[in-house]
Amino acid sequence: MAIFNFLENLAKRLANIIAQDLDDRMNGHLAEINDRMGEHITEINERMSEHLSEINDRLRRIETKQKETSLQIEEIDNHLQSDGDETVFISALIALSDIIEDFYYFAAEDENSPLFEQAQMMWNAAKNKAETAGLTLIDSADEPFDFNIHSIKGTAYDESLPTGYVIKTLKCGYIFKDELIRHAAVIVNKQEVIYL
């Protein structure tokens, strides 16, 4: 009988030791899982903060553009009310086109944005209206530089174009009734100089 009591006590002690070991292991695993979850939550919070900051920056830029546009439209309206001659009308039309062009290039920074699609439609409509009013737009990407209609605002290198070709139009130029109203501001391709 004593041997049975001894075996029973031994079995209880072993059971307690095993239970304690399992409990310790479980607590260790839970602590590890909590640490990992905490790291993931921290990482997610940091990413969310970055994205929210990016969104806020974009919203501030859009708000700034809207304020600039409102001021420019107000200025154009004042010019139109003060004088009704053709020159003022053309100046106002160019100023409006510039506003839409600026908005278009601003929105083009993210071509996947629905804002870009809207800006592109507005810019195409503005170009059509300007051309209907007799204004010819000078938007010369991938064409040779012409000092008669272009103004160089910088150079860059694009291996797909020959030297002296327009890489990008920064601001459209305008011709009205065969008279140049404004040169197009452009970036021109210039091969890099390699010194040996």
C-alpha positions in Angstrom: 0.0 0.0 0.0 2.9 2.4 0.8 4.2 1.8 -2.7 0.8 2.8 -4.2 0.9 6.0 -2.1 4.4 6.7 -3.3 3.5 6.1 -6.9 0.3 8.2 -6.6 2.3 11.1 -5.0 5.0 10.7 -7.7 2.3 10.8 -10.4 0.8 13.9 -8.8 4.2 15.6 -8.7 4.9 14.7 -12.3 1.5 16.0 -13.3 2.1 19.3 -11.5 5.6 19.6 -13.0 4.2 18.9 -16.5 1.3 21.3 -15.9 3.7 24.1 -14.7 6.0 23.5 -17.7 3.1 23.7 -20.1 1.8 26.8 -18.3 5.2 28.5 -18.5 5.6 27.6 -22.2 2.1 28.9 -23.0 2.8 32.1 -21.1 6.1 32.5 -23.1 4.3 31.9 -26.4 1.5 34.4 -25.5 4.1 37.0 -24.5 5.9 36.4 -27.8 2.6 36.7 -29.8 1.8 39.9 -27.9 5.2 41.4 -28.7 4.8 40.5 -32.4 1.3 41.9 -32.5 2.5 45.0 -30.8 5.3 45.4 -33.4 2.8 44.9 -36.2 0.3 47.4 -34.7 3.1 49.9 -34.3 4.1 49.4 -37.9 0.5 49.7 -39.2 0.1 52.9 -37.1 3.3 54.3 -38.6 2.1 53.5 -42.1 -1.3 55.0 -41.5 0.3 58.1 -40.1 2.5 58.4 -43.2 -0.5 57.9 -45.6 -2.6 60.4 -43.6 0.2 62.9 -43.7 0.5 62.4 -47.5 -3.3 62.9 -47.9 -3.2 66.0 -45.8 -0.3 67.4 -47.9 -2.3 66.8 -51.1 -5.4 68.3 -49.7 -3.4 71.4 -48.6 -1.9 71.7 -52.1 -5.3 71.3 -53.7 -6.7 74.0 -51.4 -3.8 76.3 -52.3 -4.4 75.7 -56.0 -8.1 76.4 -55.5 -7.4 79.7 -53.7 -4.9 80.7 -56.5 -7.4 79.9 -59.1 -10.1 81.9 -57.4 -7.8 84.9 -57.2 -6.8 84.6 -60.8 -10.4 84.3 -62.0 -11.4 87.3 -59.9 -8.5 89.3 -61.5 -9.6 88.2 -65.0 -13.2 89.2 -64.2 -12.0 92.7 -63.1 -10.1 93.1 -66.4 -13.1 92.0 -68.5 -15.4 94.5 -66.7 -12.9 97.4 -67.1 -12.4 97.1 -70.8 -14.1 95.1 -73.5 -11.5 95.2 -76.3 -10.2 92.1 -78.1 -6.8 92.2 -76.4 -8.3 92.1 -72.9 -10.5 89.2 -74.0 -7.6 87.2 -75.4 -5.5 88.0 -72.2 -8.4 86.7 -70.1 -8.8 83.6 -72.2 -5.1 82.8 -71.9 -5.2 83.4 -68.2 -8.1 81.0 -67.8 -6.3 78.5 -69.9 -3.2 78.9 -67.8 -5.2 78.2 -64.6 -6.6 75.0 -66.1 -3.2 74.0 -67.5 -1.6 74.5 -64.1 -4.3 72.4 -62.5 -3.8 69.7 -65.2 -0.1 69.5 -64.5 -0.7 69.4 -60.8 -3.2 66.6 -61.1 -0.9 64.7 -63.6 1.6 64.1 -60.7 -0.7 61.1 -59.9 -2.1 59.8 -63.1 -4.1 57.1 -61.3 -6.1 59.7 -59.4 -9.7 60.5 -60.4 -8.6 64.1 -60.1 -6.2 63.6 -63.0 -9.0 62.3 -65.3 -11.2 65.3 -64.4 -8.3 67.7 -65.0 -7.4 66.1 -68.3 -11.0 66.6 -69.5 -11.0 70.2 -68.3 -7.6 70.9 -70.1 -8.8 69.3 -73.4 -12.0 71.3 -73.2 -10.1 74.5 -72.5 -7.8 73.9 -75.5 -10.7 73.3 -77.7 -12.4 76.5 -76.6 -9.2 78.5 -77.0 -8.8 77.1 -80.5 -12.4 77.9 -81.3 -11.8 81.5 -80.2 -8.9 81.7 -82.7 -6.0 81.0 -80.3 -3.5 78.4 -81.5 -1.8 76.6 -78.6 1.9 75.9 -78.8 2.5 72.6 -77.0 5.5 71.2 -78.7 6.7 68.0 -76.9 8.9 65.8 -79.1 9.3 68.6 -81.8 12.4 70.5 -82.7 13.1 73.7 -80.8 12.1 76.9 -82.7 13.3 80.2 -81.2 10.3 81.9 -83.0 7.8 80.2 -80.8 9.7 78.7 -77.9 11.5 80.0 -74.9 14.1 77.7 -73.2 13.5 77.4 -69.5 16.0 74.6 -69.0 17.7 71.5 -70.5 17.7 67.9 -69.8 18.8 64.7 -71.5 16.4 62.1 -73.1 18.2 59.5 -75.1 15.1 58.8 -77.2 15.1 62.3 -78.7 17.7 64.1 -80.8 19.5 67.1 -79.3 17.6 70.3 -79.8 14.1 68.7 -79.5 11.6 69.8 -76.9 11.3 67.3 -74.1 8.5 69.0 -72.2 6.3 72.1 -72.4 6.1 73.8 -69.0 3.6 76.5 -70.1 1.9 76.6 -73.5 2.5 79.4 -75.9 -0.3 81.1 -77.9 -0.7 82.5 -81.4 -3.7 84.7 -82.3 -4.4 85.7 -85.8 -0.9 84.7 -86.9 0.6 86.9 -84.2 2.7 85.3 -81.4 1.1 86.3 -78.1 3.4 84.3 -75.9 6.3 81.9 -76.4 5.9 78.4 -75.1 8.2 77.8 -72.1 10.0 74.5 -72.8 12.7 72.1 -71.6 15.0 71.2 -74.5 17.0 68.0 -75.0 20.7 68.4 -74.7 23.2 65.5 -74.8 25.4 65.2 -71.8 28.9 66.2 -72.4 31.3 63.4 -71.8 34.9 64.4 -71.0 37.6 61.8 -71.8 
